[in-house]
Amino acid sequence: MRQIIIDTETTGLEPELGHRIIEIAGVELVNRRLTGNDFHRYLNPERDSESAALEVHGLTTEFLRDKPKFPEIAAEFLEFVSGAELVIHNSAFDVAFLNRELDLAGLKPVTEYCAEVVDTLRMARELHPGKRNALDALCERYQIDNSARTLHGALLDARLLGEVYLAMTRGQESLIMEVEIAFAAADVGDSSQADLELVVLRASDEELAAHGARLADIDKASRGKCVWLTLGPA
C-alpha cells in the first residue's frame, strides 16, 4: 500500500477568506516503510500572513516572494499523490486549503486524485479519549523526538506525523506481518510432507479466558469495533 503523509502551512486559518498555502510537504510510505521519496515546496501566496500564523511558521512575505505559485507546482503535486492514501492530522483543515488552491488552478478536489484520506486526529481521539492529541502531545506519548520542532514546518511535521501514524497503527503492522509469514511458510512448504498428520494443540480454559479478556479490552478501547468479536466462533 502506498500512503502519503501530508502537511501544509498557511497564511491564516480560513481559505474562504482568501488565506493561502505557503508550504506543502508529503512523505511517502510504501507497505509501512518510509521510502525517502518526499515532496516539499514553499509557495508564494501573493498576500501576507496573519501575525498569529507568522508566529507559528515564521515564513515571511520576503522569504516567499520568489517562490513558485501553487498552479506552477500543482501538476507535480498531483502526480506525487495520485492513487495514494493520504494521511493528514486534522484532515478537514488541510483538505479545505488544498481544494481551494486546486479550484483556483482550475483543477478537481484532491479526493478525486487519491484513494482515501485518513485523519490521524480522529484516530488519536478514538485511541486516547479525553487526552491532548496535538502532534507534540502524540510525539511525547509515543516517545518520538520532536526537539527540532521550534516552529511549525510542513516537511518536519509530515515526517513526525509519519512516525506517529506508524506508532498508532503498530498492532495492524504485527497482524500484517503474521499473515505474510504464514503465506511465506505455505509457499516454501515441502509438498512431500502433505501426508503428515497435523498436530493440533487446543487452547486451555485458562488461555481461552485470557484471550476473551484481551478481546474485551480491545473492544472497549475501540468503542465496540473489535472485529474478532463480530466474527463469532470458528
C-alpha positions as CSV (number, residue, x, y, z in Angstrom):
1,M,0.0,0.0,0.0
2,R,1.2,3.5,-0.9
3,Q,0.5,6.3,1.6
4,I,1.4,9.9,1.6
5,I,1.7,11.8,4.9
6,I,0.6,15.4,4.1
7,D,1.1,18.7,6.0
8,T,0.7,22.3,5.0
9,E,1.4,25.8,6.4
10,T,-0.9,28.7,5.5
11,T,-1.2,32.4,5.8
12,G,-4.2,32.0,8.1
13,L,-7.0,29.7,9.2
14,E,-9.8,30.2,6.7
15,P,-9.4,29.6,2.9
16,E,-12.8,31.1,2.3
17,L,-11.4,34.4,3.5
18,G,-8.6,34.3,0.9
19,H,-5.9,32.6,3.0
20,R,-3.5,30.5,1.0
21,I,-1.0,27.7,1.3
22,I,2.6,28.8,1.7
23,E,4.3,25.4,2.3
24,I,3.3,21.9,1.4
25,A,5.0,18.6,2.1
26,G,4.4,14.9,1.5
27,V,6.3,12.0,2.9
28,E,5.9,8.6,1.2
29,L,5.2,5.3,3.0
30,V,5.1,2.1,1.0
31,N,4.0,-1.0,2.9
32,R,4.6,0.9,6.1
33,R,8.1,1.8,5.2
34,L,9.4,5.3,4.8
35,T,10.9,5.5,1.3
36,G,12.7,8.8,1.4
37,N,10.7,9.9,-1.6
38,D,9.4,13.2,-0.2
39,F,7.7,16.2,-1.8
40,H,8.4,19.7,-0.4
41,R,7.7,23.1,-1.8
42,Y,7.5,26.7,-0.4
43,L,4.9,28.8,-2.2
44,N,4.2,32.4,-2.9
45,P,0.7,33.1,-1.6
46,E,0.5,36.6,-3.2
47,R,-0.5,38.0,0.2
48,D,0.9,38.5,3.7
49,S,0.4,36.0,6.5
50,E,-1.6,37.0,9.6
51,S,0.5,37.9,12.6
52,A,-0.7,34.8,14.5
53,A,0.2,32.5,11.7
54,L,3.6,34.1,11.2
55,E,4.4,33.4,14.8
56,V,3.6,29.7,14.2
57,H,5.6,29.1,11.0
58,G,8.0,32.1,10.7
59,L,7.7,32.2,6.9
60,T,7.9,35.9,5.9
61,T,6.5,37.5,2.8
62,E,10.0,38.5,1.8
63,F,11.2,34.8,2.0
64,L,8.2,33.6,0.0
65,R,8.3,36.4,-2.7
66,D,10.4,34.5,-5.2
67,K,8.8,31.1,-4.6
68,P,6.5,29.4,-7.2
69,K,2.8,29.9,-7.1
70,F,0.6,26.9,-6.4
71,P,-0.6,26.5,-10.1
72,E,3.1,26.1,-11.1
73,I,3.6,23.0,-8.9
74,A,0.0,21.6,-9.0
75,A,0.7,19.0,-11.6
76,E,3.8,17.8,-9.9
77,F,2.0,17.6,-6.5
78,L,-1.0,15.7,-8.0
79,E,1.4,13.2,-9.7
80,F,3.0,12.6,-6.4
81,V,-0.2,11.9,-4.5
82,S,-2.1,10.2,-7.3
83,G,-3.7,6.9,-6.3
84,A,-2.2,7.0,-2.8
85,E,-4.0,7.1,0.6
86,L,-3.4,10.5,2.2
87,V,-2.7,10.6,5.9
88,I,-3.3,14.0,7.5
89,H,-3.6,15.3,11.0
90,N,-6.9,17.3,11.2
91,S,-7.6,16.5,7.6
92,A,-10.5,18.9,7.3
93,F,-8.2,21.9,7.6
94,D,-5.6,20.8,5.0
95,V,-8.1,19.3,2.6
96,A,-10.1,22.5,2.6
97,F,-6.9,24.5,1.7
98,L,-5.8,22.0,-0.9
99,N,-9.2,22.1,-2.6
100,R,-9.3,25.9,-2.6
101,E,-5.9,26.0,-4.2
102,L,-6.8,23.3,-6.8
103,D,-10.1,25.1,-7.5
104,L,-8.2,28.4,-8.2
105,A,-6.0,26.5,-10.6
106,G,-9.0,25.1,-12.4
107,L,-8.5,21.5,-11.1
108,K,-10.7,19.0,-9.3
109,P,-10.7,18.4,-5.5
110,V,-7.8,16.4,-4.1
111,T,-10.1,13.5,-3.2
112,E,-10.6,13.0,-6.9
113,Y,-6.9,12.0,-7.3
114,C,-6.2,10.0,-4.2
115,A,-7.6,6.7,-2.9
116,E,-8.7,7.8,0.5
117,V,-8.0,10.4,3.3
118,V,-7.1,9.1,6.8
119,D,-7.4,11.6,9.7
120,T,-4.9,10.9,12.4
121,L,-6.5,13.4,14.8
122,R,-9.7,11.4,14.6
123,M,-7.7,8.2,15.1
124,A,-5.9,9.6,18.1
125,R,-9.2,10.8,19.7
126,E,-10.6,7.3,19.4
127,L,-7.5,5.7,20.9
128,H,-6.9,8.3,23.6
129,P,-10.3,9.9,24.5
130,G,-10.2,12.9,26.8
131,K,-6.4,13.4,26.2
132,R,-4.4,16.0,24.3
133,N,-3.9,14.8,20.7
134,A,-2.0,17.6,19.1
135,L,1.1,16.5,17.2
136,D,3.5,17.5,20.0
137,A,1.4,15.6,22.6
138,L,1.4,12.5,20.4
139,C,5.1,12.7,19.9
140,E,5.5,12.8,23.7
141,R,3.1,9.9,24.2
142,Y,4.8,7.7,21.7
143,Q,8.4,8.8,22.6
144,I,9.2,10.4,19.3
145,D,11.9,13.1,19.3
146,N,10.3,16.4,18.3
147,S,13.0,18.6,19.8
148,A,13.7,20.2,16.4
149,R,10.2,21.5,16.2
150,T,10.8,25.0,17.5
151,L,8.5,26.3,14.7
152,H,5.9,24.5,12.6
153,G,7.3,23.4,9.3
154,A,5.4,21.2,6.7
155,L,8.2,18.8,6.0
156,L,9.3,18.2,9.6
157,D,5.7,17.9,10.7
158,A,4.9,15.4,8.0
159,R,7.9,13.3,9.0
160,L,6.9,13.4,12.7
161,L,3.3,12.5,11.8
162,G,4.6,9.6,9.8
163,E,6.3,8.2,12.8
164,V,3.2,8.9,15.0
165,Y,1.0,7.1,12.5
166,L,3.2,4.1,12.4
167,A,3.3,4.0,16.2
168,M,-0.5,4.3,16.5
169,T,-1.1,1.5,14.0
170,R,1.7,-0.8,15.1
171,G,-0.9,-3.5,16.1
172,Q,-2.0,-3.6,12.4
173,E,1.6,-4.0,11.3
174,S,2.1,-7.0,13.6
175,L,-1.1,-8.6,12.2
176,I,0.1,-8.0,8.6
177,M,3.5,-9.5,9.4
178,E,1.9,-12.6,10.8
179,V,-0.2,-13.1,7.7
180,E,2.8,-12.5,5.4
181,I,4.9,-15.0,7.4
182,A,2.1,-17.6,7.2
183,F,1.8,-17.2,3.5
184,A,5.6,-17.4,3.0
185,A,5.7,-20.6,5.0
186,A,2.9,-22.1,2.9
187,D,4.8,-21.1,-0.3
188,V,8.0,-22.8,0.7
189,G,6.4,-25.9,2.3
190,D,7.6,-29.3,1.0
191,S,4.8,-30.9,-0.9
192,S,6.2,-34.3,0.1
193,Q,5.1,-33.6,3.6
194,A,1.4,-33.3,2.6
195,D,0.6,-36.7,4.1
196,L,2.0,-35.9,7.5
197,E,-0.6,-35.8,10.3
198,L,-1.3,-32.3,11.6
199,V,-0.9,-31.9,15.3
200,V,-3.5,-29.5,16.8
201,L,-2.8,-28.0,20.2
202,R,-6.1,-26.8,21.7
203,A,-6.2,-23.8,24.0
204,S,-6.7,-24.5,27.6
205,D,-9.7,-23.0,29.5
206,E,-7.3,-20.5,31.2
207,E,-5.9,-19.4,27.8
208,L,-9.4,-19.0,26.4
209,A,-10.4,-16.9,29.3
210,A,-7.3,-14.7,28.9
211,H,-8.0,-14.4,25.2
212,G,-11.6,-13.3,25.9
213,A,-10.4,-10.7,28.4
214,R,-8.0,-9.3,25.9
215,L,-10.7,-9.0,23.2
216,A,-12.9,-7.3,25.7
217,D,-10.2,-4.7,26.4
218,I,-9.7,-4.2,22.6
219,D,-13.4,-3.8,22.1
220,K,-13.6,-1.2,24.9
221,A,-10.6,0.8,23.6
222,S,-12.0,0.8,20.0
223,R,-15.6,1.6,21.1
224,G,-17.2,-1.6,20.0
225,K,-15.1,-2.0,16.8
226,C,-13.2,-5.2,17.7
227,V,-13.6,-7.3,14.5
228,W,-12.8,-10.6,16.2
229,L,-15.9,-10.3,18.4
230,T,-18.1,-9.9,15.4
231,L,-16.9,-13.0,13.7
232,G,-18.3,-15.5,16.2
233,P,-16.8,-18.9,16.9
234,A,-14.8,-20.6,14.1
